[in-house]
Each structure stands twice: as structure tokens, then as C-alpha cells.
């Protein structure tokens, strides 16, 4: 049981956890080393992520993994099932990049705090045939027409401009707003 302290916090029995107390360092005794320190790093998407992005770039579809035991289809793909730990390295499949809006938000300012005119709609889209989804901007839709469960399809960058990155998916547009493809 904690006892209330004068500062309004609790008495947790340790001086470092007591509310209302502040410790100040004597900065005249601080040691400082000046110079540079080389730092090298390489961020990769991992084996599953790399296959996902290369499939998106080359074929315009989403690579997923499916656990036969749990009946879970992972997007983003995983190499091991998170439920039963089954090896999924050979359990790859492909799905079309379309789904339904699960939730969305309206963004009125950019990352620097400047107003966006018009505001942008960002949605989490549950991709059909999977147990996962992707986040992206909603395109070609008026704000008042956005609905949860609205069917959408991914708008992909043209094949020659795809680089195997997340921005290969430009956004999502309502299925009715996509241009129809001509069949030969």
C-alpha cells in the first residue's frame, strides 16, 4: 500500500521513485569528449519483407504466408506462425491488393504542422483473403463519402517506377473509382 506524499505522488519506498524530489548534477564536474564517432548501419526488411516488396515490384500483387495448422494468412508475411510457431518459409501465396477500410483518420496538418488543403484521409485497409492489412492514403474519394467497410483497391505506381518499397502502393481508391481495364 502506498502512502501519499506531499507532492501528490506515492511513497514507493525508494528515493529514486519518490515524487516531488529532484536531483541536480554539478555540471562543472561533467566530463566531455569532443570528436566524431563513425556509425554504420544497414536496415533491411528481412527475408519475408524482402520477398513481399520484390513481389509487389515485379508482379503488382501482395506476397503473404499462410499457416495450414492455424488457418491464418499473414500480411505482412512472417517466416514463422505467431500462434503455433510453424515454419512458414515454404507457405507463400499471393493475393490481390484490395480490401475494405477497417478504420480511418482525417489528417489536417502535415508533419511540420502546416495545414493540408485539402485534408488527407489515411486508412487501415484489411486486405481480402488475409488476416492483416496495410495503412495508406485514400485517393479519389470525397471525405463525406468515406465509410468503414468501404471496398478499396490499391493504386500502384506504374511498373517502371516501382522500386520494391512501401511507396510502390500510392494509396487506396474505392473500387468504383478505379479505371476499368480493357480485356483483349
C-alpha positions in Angstrom: 0.0 0.0 0.0 1.4 3.4 -0.9 1.3 6.4 1.3 0.5 9.8 -0.2 3.4 12.2 -0.3 3.4 16.0 0.0 3.9 16.4 -3.7 0.8 14.4 -4.5 2.6 11.2 -5.7 3.1 8.0 -3.9 5.8 6.8 -1.5 7.2 3.8 -3.2 9.9 3.1 -0.6 12.8 4.1 -2.8 14.4 7.5 -3.2 14.5 7.3 -7.0 10.8 6.7 -7.2 9.6 9.4 -4.9 7.5 12.1 -6.5 8.4 15.8 -5.8 12.1 15.3 -5.4 14.6 16.5 -8.0 18.3 15.8 -8.2 20.6 18.3 -9.8 24.1 17.4 -11.1 27.0 19.7 -10.6 27.9 20.3 -14.3 31.3 21.8 -13.5 32.5 18.2 -12.8 31.0 16.7 -16.0 33.4 15.1 -18.5 33.1 15.9 -22.1 34.8 14.2 -25.1 34.7 16.1 -28.4 35.1 14.4 -31.7 33.2 12.2 -34.1 32.2 8.6 -33.9 31.6 6.7 -37.1 28.4 4.7 -37.2 27.4 2.3 -39.9 24.1 0.7 -40.2 22.0 -1.2 -42.7 18.3 -1.6 -42.3 16.7 -4.4 -44.2 13.1 -5.6 -44.4 14.2 -9.2 -43.5 13.7 -12.3 -45.6 9.9 -12.2 -45.6 9.8 -8.4 -46.1 12.2 -8.5 -49.0 10.1 -11.2 -50.8 7.0 -9.1 -50.1 8.5 -6.0 -51.7 10.1 -7.8 -54.7 6.7 -9.5 -55.5 4.9 -6.1 -55.2 7.5 -4.5 -57.5 7.6 -7.3 -60.1 4.0 -8.5 -60.3 1.9 -5.9 -58.5 0.4 -8.4 -56.0 0.9 -9.0 -52.3 3.0 -11.9 -51.1 1.6 -13.5 -47.9 2.3 -16.6 -45.8 -0.4 -19.0 -44.6 -0.3 -21.3 -41.7 -2.1 -24.5 -42.6 -2.4 -25.5 -38.9 -3.9 -22.3 -37.6 -5.6 -21.2 -40.9 -4.0 -17.7 -40.5 -2.9 -15.8 -43.6 -0.2 -13.3 -42.6 0.2 -9.9 -44.1 2.8 -8.6 -43.6 4.2 -12.1 -44.2 6.0 -14.0 -41.5 8.5 -16.8 -41.6 7.0 -18.5 -38.5 3.4 -18.6 -37.3 3.0 -16.4 -34.3 0.4 -18.8 -32.8 1.9 -22.3 -33.2 5.5 -21.4 -34.3 5.1 -23.5 -37.5 7.7 -22.9 -40.2 6.1 -20.8 -42.9 9.2 -20.3 -45.1 7.6 -22.6 -47.8 4.0 -21.5 -47.3 3.9 -18.5 -49.6 0.8 -17.3 -51.6 -0.2 -14.2 -53.4 -3.3 -12.0 -53.0 -4.7 -9.1 -55.0 -4.0 -5.7 -53.3 -7.6 -4.9 -52.4 -9.7 -5.0 -49.3 -12.0 -3.0 -47.0 -11.5 0.1 -44.9 -11.3 -1.1 -41.3 -10.7 2.4 -39.8 -9.5 5.8 -40.9 -8.5 9.2 -39.8 -8.5 12.7 -41.4 -5.2 14.4 -41.4 -5.4 18.2 -41.4 -1.8 19.1 -40.9 1.5 17.9 -42.4 4.4 16.6 -40.3 5.7 20.2 -39.9 2.3 21.5 -38.6 1.3 23.2 -41.8 -2.3 23.0 -42.9 -3.2 20.5 -45.6 -5.6 21.7 -48.2 -7.5 19.6 -48.8 -7.1 17.3 -45.8 -6.0 13.8 -46.4 -7.7 10.6 -45.3 -5.4 7.8 -44.1 -6.9 4.3 -43.6 -6.0 0.9 -42.3 -7.2 -1.5 -45.0 -7.9 -5.1 -44.2 -6.7 -6.9 -47.3 -9.1 -9.5 -48.7 -8.0 -13.1 -48.1 -5.7 -12.2 -45.3 -5.7 -11.7 -41.5 -3.8 -8.5 -41.9 -3.8 -5.2 -43.6 -1.9 -2.1 -44.8 -2.0 1.6 -44.0 -2.3 4.1 -46.8 -3.9 7.3 -48.1 -7.4 7.1 -49.6 -7.5 8.5 -53.1 -10.2 9.6 -55.5 -12.9 9.9 -52.8 -14.6 12.8 -51.1 -14.2 13.0 -47.3 -18.0 12.7 -46.8 -18.1 9.5 -48.8 -15.5 7.6 -46.8 -17.0 4.7 -44.8 -15.8 1.8 -42.7 -16.1 -1.4 -44.7 -15.9 0.6 -48.0 -14.3 -1.7 -50.6 -11.0 -0.3 -52.0 -8.2 -1.4 -54.3 -4.6 -0.4 -54.1 -3.4 2.2 -56.6 0.1 1.1 -57.6 2.9 3.1 -59.1 3.5 2.3 -62.8 5.6 -0.8 -63.2 8.7 1.1 -64.5 8.6 3.3 -61.4 8.3 0.6 -58.7 11.4 0.1 -56.6 10.3 -2.6 -54.2 9.4 -0.2 -51.4 6.2 0.7 -49.5 5.6 3.8 -51.6 5.0 1.4 -54.6 1.5 1.5 -53.2 0.5 5.1 -53.9 -2.8 4.7 -51.9 -6.2 3.0 -52.0 -9.2 4.1 -54.1 -12.8 3.0 -53.9 -13.4 0.1 -56.3 -16.0 2.1 -58.3 -13.4 4.9 -58.8 -10.7 2.8 -60.5 -10.4 2.9 -64.2 -11.7 -0.2 -65.9 -9.1 -2.4 -67.6 -9.7 -3.4 -71.2 -9.8 -7.0 -71.8 -8.2 -8.2 -75.0 
